Amino acid sequence: MAIALEKHGPYALITGASHGIGEEFANQLAKKGFSLVLVARSRNKLDSIASRLSGTHRVDVQVVALDLMKDTAAEELVAATSHLEIGLVVLNAGVYGFGAFLDNSLEYERNLMQLNMVAPMQLAHHFGHKMAQRKRGGLLFLGSAAGFQAIPYNANYSASKAYVLLLGEALNYELKPLGVDVEVLAPGMTKTEGTGAMRGVDMGKMPGKAMDSAQVVAEGLERFGKSPLVVPGSLNRLIANVGKYLMPRRAQTSFIARMIIPALVKKP
Ligand SMILES: NC(=O)c1ccc[n+]([C@@H]2O[C@H](COP(=O)([O-])OP(=O)(O)OC[C@H]3O[C@@H](n4cnc5c(N)ncnc54)[C@H](OP(=O)(O)O)[C@@H]3O)[C@@H](O)[C@H]2O)c1
């Protein structure tokens, strides 16, 4: 079964819905008849997406403007949505950038872990409970091709996506018998506002071709409930398999470092 309103509705909560991949999830889920809860910091952007989607698709769209890097954010989001039946949670908000680990502040790295790892884990725990009680629902984690191997000069980000990958795959197994579908969607480079403004790197010099977010999201929704891990794009699947089956881990790390170093703003 792909994503389905009867199994994974009526409300889908999407973190990081104000632009990029999260906004595309909002577009495609509203088109399928889901009512939405849109979460990000930029209230104005969320409000304008909400009025566009509720007008076009006749669904209810609610907005929660919240900084998910705050320690109390998950509790606040749970409280703000306690009156709604959330059947799908898309754990999408994330921060990324390139640069030497020792050049980044500890505060930056800690905030990255809060947004990319801690908040998704907390929300999966809360909403997973509710869904298991109802014996229906779904959690969709945004992993990344960056989580399949170590990436020098993107170290803590790739580690955060490895965490998401393993958490999501394990939860797919644990929650399936409880009626809850779990997917990790692991895109390669995707055209979004975030990649357009990515810190520490010259995007024009990055290897590979970025996918469209519409295609990434469509594949994630089409494969939902069928597979614990979805890698959108045939080239990304090929690269993931070559890395996994044909290259020793150390060789993967130095290969990827050699690809990235020419694109770094500050060379090592
Ligand atoms: N684009 C890619 O190439 C790519 C590839 C693989 C995986 N991914 C993953 O896909 C997800 C989305 O990426 P994207 O490229 O679409 O990112 P993006 O364009 O930068 O959008 C990020 C979203 O997260 C929200 N956000 C950022 N910080 C937040 C915070 N502290 N609290 C609440 N919301 C926050 C942003 O909204 P506000 O600024 O309004 O808060 C925005 O809606 C991320 O998890 C990323 O790691 C992306």
Ligand as a Chemical Component Dictionary entry (heavy atoms), coordinates in Angstrom:
data_LIG
# 
_chem_comp.id                   LIG 
_chem_comp.type                 NON-POLYMER 
_chem_comp.pdbx_formal_charge   0 
_chem_comp.three_letter_code    LIG 
# 
loop_
_chem_comp_atom.comp_id 
_chem_comp_atom.atom_id 
_chem_comp_atom.alt_atom_id 
_chem_comp_atom.type_symbol 
_chem_comp_atom.charge 
_chem_comp_atom.model_Cartn_x 
_chem_comp_atom.model_Cartn_y 
_chem_comp_atom.model_Cartn_z 
_chem_comp_atom.pdbx_ordinal 
LIG N1  N1  N 0  17.965 19.207 0.023  1  
LIG C1  C1  C 0  18.755 18.147 0.013  2  
LIG O1  O1  O 0  19.676 18.026 -0.832 3  
LIG C2  C2  C 0  18.543 17.049 1.021  4  
LIG C3  C3  C 0  19.124 15.800 0.771  5  
LIG C4  C4  C 0  18.942 14.793 1.702  6  
LIG C5  C5  C 0  18.214 15.019 2.843  7  
LIG N2  N2  N 1  17.666 16.232 3.075  8  
LIG C6  C6  C 0  16.912 16.445 4.318  9  
LIG O2  O2  O 0  15.606 16.870 3.989  10 
LIG C7  C7  C 0  15.111 17.739 5.002  11 
LIG C8  C8  C 0  14.639 19.031 4.360  12 
LIG O3  O3  O 0  15.694 19.578 3.606  13 
LIG P1  P1  P 0  15.471 20.853 2.672  14 
LIG O4  O4  O 0  16.587 20.873 1.708  15 
LIG O5  O5  O -1 14.081 20.896 2.197  16 
LIG O6  O6  O 0  15.735 22.006 3.741  17 
LIG P2  P2  P 0  15.385 23.558 3.688  18 
LIG O7  O7  O 0  15.025 23.992 2.305  19 
LIG O8  O8  O 0  16.517 24.244 4.366  20 
LIG O9  O9  O 0  14.090 23.620 4.613  21 
LIG C9  C9  C 0  14.232 23.312 5.961  22 
LIG C10 C10 C 0  12.897 23.443 6.651  23 
LIG O10 O10 O 0  13.112 23.211 8.054  24 
LIG C11 C11 C 0  12.663 24.356 8.783  25 
LIG N3  N3  N 0  13.534 24.579 9.930  26 
LIG C12 C12 C 0  14.863 24.851 9.922  27 
LIG N4  N4  N 0  15.293 25.053 11.165 28 
LIG C13 C13 C 0  14.212 24.910 11.978 29 
LIG C14 C14 C 0  14.012 25.037 13.369 30 
LIG N5  N5  N 0  15.015 25.350 14.184 31 
LIG N6  N6  N 0  12.774 24.828 13.868 32 
LIG C15 C15 C 0  11.737 24.531 13.042 33 
LIG N7  N7  N 0  11.869 24.400 11.715 34 
LIG C16 C16 C 0  13.089 24.606 11.198 35 
LIG C17 C17 C 0  12.741 25.513 7.793  36 
LIG O11 O11 O 0  11.804 26.527 8.087  37 
LIG P3  P3  P 0  12.102 27.846 8.938  38 
LIG O12 O12 O 0  13.398 28.395 8.466  39 
LIG O13 O13 O 0  10.911 28.677 8.621  40 
LIG O14 O14 O 0  12.133 27.415 10.360 41 
LIG C18 C18 C 0  12.301 24.824 6.502  42 
LIG O15 O15 O 0  10.908 24.728 6.461  43 
LIG C19 C19 C 0  16.252 17.913 5.997  44 
LIG O16 O16 O 0  16.088 17.030 7.079  45 
LIG C20 C20 C 0  17.483 17.537 5.190  46 
LIG O17 O17 O 0  18.535 17.074 6.013  47 
LIG C21 C21 C 0  17.815 17.268 2.181  48 
# 
loop_
_chem_comp_bond.comp_id 
_chem_comp_bond.atom_id_1 
_chem_comp_bond.atom_id_2 
_chem_comp_bond.value_order 
_chem_comp_bond.pdbx_ordinal 
LIG N1  C1  SING 1  
LIG C1  O1  DOUB 2  
LIG C1  C2  SING 3  
LIG C2  C3  SING 4  
LIG C2  C21 DOUB 5  
LIG C3  C4  DOUB 6  
LIG C4  C5  SING 7  
LIG C5  N2  DOUB 8  
LIG N2  C6  SING 9  
LIG N2  C21 SING 10 
LIG C6  O2  SING 11 
LIG C6  C20 SING 12 
LIG O2  C7  SING 13 
LIG C7  C8  SING 14 
LIG C7  C19 SING 15 
LIG C8  O3  SING 16 
LIG O3  P1  SING 17 
LIG P1  O4  DOUB 18 
LIG P1  O5  SING 19 
LIG P1  O6  SING 20 
LIG O6  P2  SING 21 
LIG P2  O7  DOUB 22 
LIG P2  O8  SING 23 
LIG P2  O9  SING 24 
LIG O9  C9  SING 25 
LIG C9  C10 SING 26 
LIG C10 O10 SING 27 
LIG C10 C18 SING 28 
LIG O10 C11 SING 29 
LIG C11 N3  SING 30 
LIG C11 C17 SING 31 
LIG N3  C12 SING 32 
LIG N3  C16 SING 33 
LIG C12 N4  DOUB 34 
LIG N4  C13 SING 35 
LIG C13 C14 SING 36 
LIG C13 C16 DOUB 37 
LIG C14 N5  SING 38 
LIG C14 N6  DOUB 39 
LIG N6  C15 SING 40 
LIG C15 N7  DOUB 41 
LIG N7  C16 SING 42 
LIG C17 O11 SING 43 
LIG C17 C18 SING 44 
LIG O11 P3  SING 45 
LIG P3  O12 DOUB 46 
LIG P3  O13 SING 47 
LIG P3  O14 SING 48 
LIG C18 O15 SING 49 
LIG C19 O16 SING 50 
LIG C19 C20 SING 51 
LIG C20 O17 SING 52 
# 
